[in-house]
Amino acid sequence: MRSLKVLIRDGAFIPAIELCQKLLEHDPNNSYLWLACSEILQKLERFDDSRDSLRAAKRLNGDAVTTTDREIQLARAMKDDAAEFTALIRKGFLCDQADLKHWYWMRVSTLAWQAGEKPVALKALSEAFARYHVCEASRLEGAQAIINVPASLLVELLPFVARQLPENVFLYEALFFARMLEGQSSLAIDAFLEARRLAPKNRLSKQLLECFKREEIDWDVFETLALDYVADGTACAELIWLLVWYRQYSGRVPDAVVLLKSNVDLLRAEPLPLFMGALDFASSAGINLKQIEEEKVSPMAAFQKAVNEDRWQDAIAHTDNEDLKSFVRQALPLLDSGKARLSHPALEEEVIVSGPERPNGIVFIFTGLADALIVPINLIDVFLADLGLTAVYCRDFQRMIGCNGIKSLGNDFDETIDGFKSLIAEYGENKPVFTMGNSAGGYLAGIYGAKIGAQASLLFSPVYSVDAAELLDRFQDKRARVVIRRINKSCDLSRLRMSDALEEMGNRPVTAYVPTGNNEDARHAQGFASHANVKIHELDHFTGHATITRAAGQRGFLNVVKDAYGL
């Protein structure tokens, strides 16, 4: 069932319905499988089949089924057919629909708005928000529904809904989200602070935060206004965390650290962070923010914090990810040998060098957009130390995936290449040069690897292109759209083609570990597979992004590195 849930969550509805039907062959009396089948078929707009599956679920266990036949009828009408939908409204379809779920009402509101039926849109929006509760699960579902509603609708109608539901916390969170998208920064902050007044311990959902990465938002104006609240002492801790998150995401890590340090008392008073890994971020900056409510710490944040403090057994206990557990267990014998070098990497540093006096080679390691390699770099460093390699960890604080260079090495792409060559001369002259990267960092490992004469490159879930049109048309990749737009406006894409870089590599090997299935990473892998010097390792039965940990779990990370670099 877990695999089925993952497929549904990722929107892979055709593989999901195929798996669901196979499971039903072995377990035809499972009402929950029939219900899942009904929901998937609805997504595929096979409404008659969906209704049949729903009826099968009801026959087996009516108490487990909350979906109604009318919801499927409404779903059919809401297939962006405004005429059919408006006809339903005028027939009084909405008059007795108290049992409809919140997201149906949200969709009703959207279609009514588009059809010019503003009173109906307002009523439907009120019905939707009346169904949201304080519980985290309800807010999570609500955030997913909100993302698909026009921000202009929410900005205009939610203030009216607020008069009816003045204590609805999620309403103000949604209003904050919509106003941010509509460029109303000052009003957005007002809504944000009202939400936190009503529920101080709530936090913005991850879906809304991820949306902020993809949309064009005037963050500079928001930051200026928000800092006024910080200066006069009226900001809540989460507002500061939001600014820290923005500064970190936009590549201004030193500024994020300064903001943390100047507001440490407030953050200690309200120690629930906004984003995953926030406590580890603070700890790496030398700031100890002790949690009052330990159960609120995310497992990944606890894992990262334990690794940063060299509490390796605690790190294993903090994660349920078996690949990550295996990664740490593989490192333990190497740690006992005393070869570990990089204990507490400083977040303020864009380039970090770690290595022995007489290295066997030098490897340039490029992080992805999250300034990470899925696993902490001090954990990666344990393995590279055992191989006697000098490691150069590279991040791009400009938030341009390194396409405009890395500032601490050079002012642009060409100067950064010269900066890399200077590091080679200083730390690894006459030694083999390698590159490694994950995700967007995998793209850089390929591009820069060709330019600095890398003997071999090792890529995990690499990106093949940063061309905006190619990403959408060829790879159906909508990730990091704000960053991609910035690159396409500011950089010479003709110098950033992976096809040219791989041709320049000649016969020097490039090894790429990629997931299987119909996802962005697998589609990018098809681009790499067309080059003779690229060896693709597909990780069977794995559809996630963390290929570095899965590859290490299947083959051992030392073996992965040795095979790729010919060591």
ZIFEN-V222713 format. One line per field, one symbol per residue. ss: DSSP state (H for helix, E for strand, C for the rest). psi: psi as a letter, one per 40 degrees, with the letter a starting at -180 (. if undefined). Layout:
ss = ???
psi = ???
This chain:
ss = CHHHHHHHHCCCHHHHHHHHHHHHHHCCCCHHHHHHHHHHHHHCCCHHHHHHHHHHHHHHCHHHCCCCHHHHHHHHHCCCCHHHHHHHHHCCCCCCCCCCCHHHHHHHHHHHHHCCCHHHHHHHHHHHHHCCCCCHHHHHHHHHHHCCCCHHHHHHHHHHHHHHCCCCHHHHHHHHHHHHHCCCHHHHHHHHHHHHHHCCCCCCCHHHHHHHHHCCCCHHHHHHHHHHHHHCCCCCHHHHHHHHHHHHHCCCHHHHHHHHHHCHHHHHHCCCCCCCCHHHHHHHCCCCCCCCCHHHCCHHHHHHHHHHCCCHHHHHHHCCCHHHHHHHHHHHHHHHCCCCCCCCCCCCCCEEEECCCCCCEEEEEECCCCCCCCCCHHHHHHHHHHCCEEEEEECCCCCCCCCCCCCCCCCCHHHHHHHHHHHHHHHCCCCEEEEEEECHHHHHHHHHHHHCCCCEEEEECCCCCCCHHHHHHCCCCCCCHHHHHHHHHHCCHHHCCHHHHHHHHCCCCEEEEEECCCCHHHHHHHHHHCCCCEEEEEECCCCCCCHHHHHHHHHCHHHHHHHHHCC
psi = dddddddddeegddddddddddddddgeehdddddddddddddefgddddddddddddddgddeheiidddddddddeffgdddddddddefdedffdeiidddddddddddddeegddddddddddddeehididdddddddddddehhddddddddddddddgeehdddddddddddddeegddddddddddddddgdeiiiidddddddddihhgdddddddddddddeeeiidddddddddddddeefdddddddddefddddddgfhidihedddddddefhhghhdgdeehiddddddddddefgddddddeiehdddddddddddddddeeeidhdghhdehdhhhhiidgieihhhhhiadefifdiideddddddddefhhhhhhiheefffedfihdedieaddddddddddddddefheiihiiiihbddddddddddddefhdiihihfihdiehdddddddefheifdddddddddeigdeefhddddddddbehihhhhiiiigidddddddddeehdehhhhhhifheadgddddddddehddddddddef.
